[in-house]
């Protein structure tokens, strides 16, 4: 496999919001999928307009399959108490192409450096709990062909691998179109060949990235 290819990484499928309150200060996290710096900048500007009366709108984002582009802003909070902790949450979760803005409405009580770091961190975590995450995988689109004697065995193997056919055609033979993670493709091909005594065909159509929706963790 090409070393430049990332086998898998987490992505945001559906954004969300979350809130954390610390000593009457409200921290509202808004999280959105962004594919470019332009999208992230537009998102941040949108949040600043929406929450124009807030004291701070701090932000962070991670772009690229390897998370190669990151930015964060304290937006007037003491240096390192907002943007960096927010960014660390995103990096720690391994999520790519994601941006977050945490809006703070001041509650009248100073929180101190530690309190701010905790509040911004917890706000992002609260927001992520209301998001839908998936895993972008690098894999193969494959057409598996078999006779009716072999289809049961193949479906059993696919089920064990957590793979559901995208398309099934039953005519004089059976044809299944599936997506297989690249790192599992050779092993699965071998298992199918052995299970059907070499009677099934495993035809690789193309290589691509595709999304697996994550179960709640």
C-alpha positions in Angstrom: 0.0 0.0 0.0 1.2 3.5 -0.8 2.7 5.0 2.3 0.9 8.3 1.6 -2.4 6.6 2.1 -4.0 6.8 5.5 -5.8 3.6 6.2 -8.5 5.2 8.4 -9.3 8.2 10.5 -12.3 9.5 12.4 -14.5 12.2 10.9 -17.6 14.2 11.9 -20.7 13.0 10.2 -23.1 15.3 11.9 -22.2 18.3 14.1 -23.7 19.2 17.4 -23.7 21.5 20.4 -23.0 21.1 24.1 -22.9 23.4 27.1 -20.8 23.5 30.3 -21.4 25.9 33.2 -18.7 26.9 35.6 -19.4 29.4 38.4 -22.3 31.0 36.4 -20.1 31.3 33.2 -21.7 29.5 30.3 -19.5 27.8 27.7 -21.4 26.8 24.6 -19.6 24.5 22.2 -20.7 24.4 18.5 -19.0 21.7 16.4 -19.1 21.4 12.6 -17.5 19.5 9.8 -15.1 21.7 7.7 -13.1 20.6 4.8 -10.9 23.7 4.3 -9.5 26.7 6.1 -12.1 28.9 4.2 -15.0 26.8 5.6 -13.5 26.9 9.1 -13.1 30.7 8.9 -16.6 31.2 7.6 -18.0 29.0 10.4 -16.1 31.0 13.1 -17.4 34.2 11.6 -20.9 32.9 11.6 -20.6 32.0 15.3 -19.3 35.4 16.2 -22.3 37.0 14.5 -24.7 34.6 16.2 -23.2 35.2 19.6 -22.3 38.8 19.1 -23.1 39.7 22.7 -20.7 37.0 24.2 -17.4 38.0 25.8 -15.4 35.3 23.9 -15.8 33.0 20.9 -12.7 30.8 21.1 -12.0 28.3 18.3 -10.0 25.3 17.1 -9.9 23.1 14.1 -8.1 20.1 12.6 -8.0 19.6 8.8 -6.5 16.9 6.6 -6.5 13.1 6.8 -3.4 13.2 8.9 -4.5 16.3 10.9 -1.7 18.2 9.2 -3.3 21.6 9.6 -4.4 22.8 13.0 -5.3 26.2 14.3 -6.7 27.6 17.6 -7.6 31.0 19.1 -8.0 32.2 22.6 -10.0 35.2 21.4 -9.0 37.4 24.4 -8.8 34.7 27.1 -5.4 34.4 28.8 -2.9 32.7 26.5 -3.2 28.9 26.3 -6.4 28.6 28.4 -9.0 28.2 25.7 -7.9 27.4 22.1 -5.1 25.0 22.9 -7.1 22.9 25.4 -10.0 22.8 22.8 -7.6 21.7 20.1 -6.1 19.0 22.4 -9.5 17.4 22.8 -10.0 17.2 19.0 -6.5 15.8 18.5 -6.9 13.3 21.4 -10.1 12.0 19.8 -8.3 11.6 16.5 -11.0 13.4 14.6 -10.2 15.1 11.2 -11.9 17.9 9.2 -13.6 19.3 12.3 -13.9 22.8 13.8 -15.3 23.9 17.1 -16.2 27.3 18.5 -16.8 27.7 22.3 -18.8 30.8 23.2 -18.4 32.1 26.7 -20.9 34.3 28.5 -19.1 35.6 31.6 -20.8 34.9 34.9 -19.1 37.5 37.0 -16.6 35.2 38.7 -13.0 34.8 37.6 -12.1 31.2 37.0 -8.4 31.3 37.0 -6.1 29.6 34.5 -7.0 26.0 35.6 -10.7 26.8 35.7 -10.6 28.1 32.2 -8.7 25.2 30.8 -11.1 22.8 32.5 -14.2 24.7 31.3 -13.2 24.9 27.7 -12.1 21.3 27.6 -15.4 20.1 29.1 -17.4 22.2 26.8 -15.8 20.6 23.7 -16.4 17.1 25.2 -20.0 18.0 25.9 -20.4 19.1 22.3 -18.9 15.9 20.9 -21.3 13.8 22.9 -24.1 15.3 20.7 -22.3 14.7 17.4 -22.4 11.7 15.1 -18.9 10.3 14.3 -17.7 8.0 11.7 -14.5 6.4 10.4 -13.2 7.2 7.0 -11.6 4.0 5.7 -9.4 3.3 2.7 -10.6 0.2 1.0 -11.7 -1.8 -2.0 -15.0 -2.0 -3.8 -15.3 -5.6 -4.7 -17.8 -7.8 -6.6 -18.1 -11.3 -5.2 -19.6 -13.9 -7.5 -20.7 -17.3 -6.5 -23.3 -20.0 -7.0 -26.2 -20.7 -4.7 -24.2 -23.3 -2.8 -21.6 -20.8 -1.8 -23.6 -17.7 -0.9 -24.5 -18.8 2.6 -20.8 -19.4 3.5 -19.8 -16.0 2.0 -22.6 -14.1 3.9 -21.4 -15.8 7.1 -17.8 -14.6 6.5 -19.0 -11.1 5.6 -21.1 -11.0 8.8 -18.1 -12.0 10.9 -16.1 -9.2 9.3 -18.9 -6.7 10.0 -19.5 -6.1 6.2 -23.0 -5.7 4.7 -23.4 -6.0 0.9 -24.1 -2.7 -0.8 -26.0 -4.6 -3.5 -27.1 -8.2 -4.0 -28.2 -9.7 -7.3 -29.7 -13.2 -7.5 -30.0 -14.6 -11.1 -28.5 -17.9 -12.3 -25.6 -16.9 -10.1 -25.2 -14.6 -7.1 -23.3 -11.3 -7.2 -22.6 -9.2 -4.1 -21.0 -5.8 -4.2 -19.1 -5.0 -1.0 -16.7 -2.5 0.5 -13.7 -4.0 2.3 -11.0 -2.2 4.4 -7.8 -2.4 2.3 -5.9 -4.0 5.2 -8.5 -6.8 5.4 -9.1 -7.5 1.7 -6.4 -10.1 1.1 -7.4 -12.1 4.2 -11.1 -12.0 3.3 -10.4 -13.1 -0.3 -8.4 -16.1 1.0 -11.2 -17.0 3.4 -13.9 -16.8 0.7 -11.7 -18.9 -1.7 -11.2 -21.6 0.9 -14.8 -21.6 2.0 -16.1 -22.1 -1.5 -13.3 -24.4 -2.7 -12.2 -21.8 -5.2 -15.6 -21.5 -6.8 -16.2 -17.9 -5.9 -14.7 -14.9 -7.7 -13.4 -11.9 -5.9 -13.2 -9.0 -8.4 -11.6 -5.8 -7.2 -13.3 -2.9 -9.0 -11.6 0.1 -7.5 -9.9 1.6 -4.4 -11.6 4.4 -2.5 -12.3 6.1 0.8 -15.6 5.3 2.4 -17.3 6.1 5.7 -18.2 3.7 8.4 -20.6 5.1 11.0 -19.4 4.5 14.5 -21.4 2.9 17.2 -21.8 4.8 20.4 -18.6 4.5 22.5 
